[in-house]
Amino acid sequence: MDESMGFLAEFIMITKISGRNFKIPQFDQTLSGRDILVGKNGIGKSARLQGIMISLVGYIPSVGKQPNATMGYAVGDKMELELKEESMTINRVFRKKISKKGAISFDSVTEVLPLSEEDGDARIKDHFGLGSETIDIAEFISMTSSIRKNFITTMCSRHIKDESTKAMLGTVCDNMDLWNDDLSDIDNLNAIEEYYKSRVSIKKKDLKSMESHRNQLRSRMTSESSRSKDDIEKELEGVESEIEKLTKESAEIDGKAAIAKSLQSDLEKIDGDIRDINKSLNEVTDPEDVLLKRKIQMYKERENAESNISKHREKIKDLDGQIEKHREEYIHMKSELDLVQDLKKRFSDSYCPFVKKNCPESKSLQDYIKESSSKSEKLSSSIKECEDKGKKAKANKSASEKMIENLESSIKDNDRVIKDIESSIEWHKNKKPGLESELKKKTSDREKTRKKIEEMNIVPIDGITSQIDSLKSRKKTLKDELETAGESQNLIKESEKANLDISNIEEEIEKATEIVGFIKEDVKYSMVKKIHQPLVDEINKILSAFGEEAIVMIERDNKDVFDICLKRNRGAARFEVLNAGHRVLLSTAFIIALQELSNAKCKVILIEATDLDEENFCALLEALDATGENIDNIAIARIEAPKGTTSNNWTVHTLDKS
């Protein structure tokens, strides 16, 4: 806590505060009424001060009232606090629970000793007084102007009873029976304000319900008939007559429709016959041209085939010449080869004795033998080539003969196709006149059937049926309207009454809202004006010891405010721009002043003074000695003990981990 905290309550002096697992594992602290808690950061100074606050009200104001918020300061899943004074001990336990399914929950238990059947929190309120409030100056500064004003008014006016306040409220409030003369003005104002807020909430719900009722009435009025019974009966008679007329027409249409259906079936059959005849005519007319073209094509193919046969026969004749030529060449080269081989054999060393002798004749013979061998090889190669050419010529001849055979077969097939085509052409010429005659007859039958259907002039049955259904629906509506013909006037009267009720409720809401606003903005503000100067005087009694002066502004630029400032040479410094030491001084002075003006029976002040220098801290102690004689408990947290002398009123507690 960077700023001082104050606690206003009606209770006896606190003598001890103990804690388990609250911020630190454990602490036990006795209190004398004027206590300075000294120790390093983290030793538990703030834990002791906040422990007092939680013990008395069950939570820390700056974090909220829910147990899970307070459990944020716990070391583990459970923490305990115990506060003692002369006649009462308060034990508070906070727990974190985890279910079998893993859900986390928080709860708190309060025990007050000596034990009693009464609720613990209720006993604490009864014992310490109904006016118990906590003050955190930083939170106070962050309040809106209207909340600050209401808070200060409530704190400083609990003892005020002034007939002018009651008279002022009476100018707008028509129910002054709510005023209780046994209560203070501020308690009466708060009670009446809450009453009218509740009235506004209730009346808004009533208004919503009544508006819903009115909308339902309007909806019914829209759907209900506003005509006379005679008019409805007259229209109903006309509708029934029209239904009867259309029903007869429908029966006639059904009879015609049956005949038309039969004619339509005949027409569809005729259309089918015409399609078939046209298809046959297309097959008669078009294929005749196709057949003629096909016949011409067949003749052309026959001519081509005969031409190809002639070509292949010429080719065969040429191939026969080639074959004969190759045969003669083969015989000639074979004879020459035999002669060469014979000469080679005769002049070989096995037949001729001169071959190996070194003489000119022998050398000539050897050259001749080599030449004969070379020539023999060439003749063998030529013979082989001649044989291959002969085989190829024979193969070409065989292929041409096969082609001639195929072409002659193709000519025979073409002759058969040409004959079939000529037969088909003759058949089509004979059938076409009959088909044209049949088509003409069917076309005439179709036109006659269509004319019969058109002459029947059949109205579509769907249209008549739709009209009958619509009239029957209207008939039912008219009968319902006839039954409720007299109810519309009652609905009009009921709707007018609903409008009047809504208007009255809106007036009540407006009046109650006006009273709430008047209490908050006018009556309470007048009370703020009354306590404004006394509050400033009380604050400055304390600040004078430090050479400071406070300014409390309740108006600025014609607007309601509640700002606490320190006076400076050039204007005033607002709380939030002060340094830490000045904030502590101003907070302490403000808290003491509030407690003095609150007329509480017992008062407690808790101060974080770690940011005060030695000089200002000693001045603070002197100011508290001089002005805090009515404060029952003052506890101050500081890192270092005061170096200067202090009065005998103060007990210094040096904290350590032991």
Sequence and secondary structure as in RCSB ss.txt:
>XXXX:A:sequence
MDESMGFLAEFIMITKISGRNFKIPQFDQTLSGRDILVGKNGIGKSARLQGIMISLVGYIPSVGKQPNATMGYAV
GDKMELELKEESMTINRVFRKKISKKGAISFDSVTEVLPLSEEDGDARIKDHFGLGSETIDIAEFISMTSSIRKN
FITTMCSRHIKDESTKAMLGTVCDNMDLWNDDLSDIDNLNAIEEYYKSRVSIKKKDLKSMESHRNQLRSRMTSES
SRSKDDIEKELEGVESEIEKLTKESAEIDGKAAIAKSLQSDLEKIDGDIRDINKSLNEVTDPEDVLLKRKIQMYK
ERENAESNISKHREKIKDLDGQIEKHREEYIHMKSELDLVQDLKKRFSDSYCPFVKKNCPESKSLQDYIKESSSK
SEKLSSSIKECEDKGKKAKANKSASEKMIENLESSIKDNDRVIKDIESSIEWHKNKKPGLESELKKKTSDREKTR
KKIEEMNIVPIDGITSQIDSLKSRKKTLKDELETAGESQNLIKESEKANLDISNIEEEIEKATEIVGFIKEDVKY
SMVKKIHQPLVDEINKILSAFGEEAIVMIERDNKDVFDICLKRNRGAARFEVLNAGHRVLLSTAFIIALQELSNA
KCKVILIEATDLDEENFCALLEALDATGENIDNIAIARIEAPKGTTSNNWTVHTLDKS
>XXXX:A:secstr
  S EEEEE    EEEEEEESBSSSEEEEE  SEEEEE  TTSSHHHHHHHHHHHHHSSBTTTBSSHHHHGGGBS
SSEEEEEEEETTEEEEEEEEEEE TT  EEEEEEEEEES  SS HHHHHHHHH TT EEEEHHHHHHS HHHHHH
HHHHHH TT   HHHHHHHHTT S GGG  TTS HHHHHHHHHHHHHHHHHHHHHHHHHHHHHHHHHHHHHHHS 
 S HHHHHHHHHHHHHHHHHHHHHHHHHHHHHHHHHHHHHHHHHHHHHHHHHHHHHHHHHHHHHHHHHHHHHHHH
HHHHHHHHHHHHHHHHHHHHHHHHHHHHHHHHHHHHHHHHHHHHHHTSTTT TTSSSSSHHHHHHHHHHHHHHHH
HHHHHHHHHHHHHHHHHHHHHHHHHHHHHHHHHHHHHHHHHHHHHHHHHHHHHHHHHHHHHHHHHHHHHHHHHHH
HHHHHH    HHHHHHHHHHHHHHHHHHHHHHHTTTHHHHHHHHHHHHHHHHHHHHHHHHHHHHHHHHIIIIIHH
HHHHHHHHHHHHHHHHHHGGGT  EEEEEEETTEEEEEEEEEETTEEEEGGGS HHHHHHHHHHHHHHHHHHHT 
SEEEEEEE TT  HHHHHHHHHHHHHH TT SEEEEEESS  SS   TT EEEE    
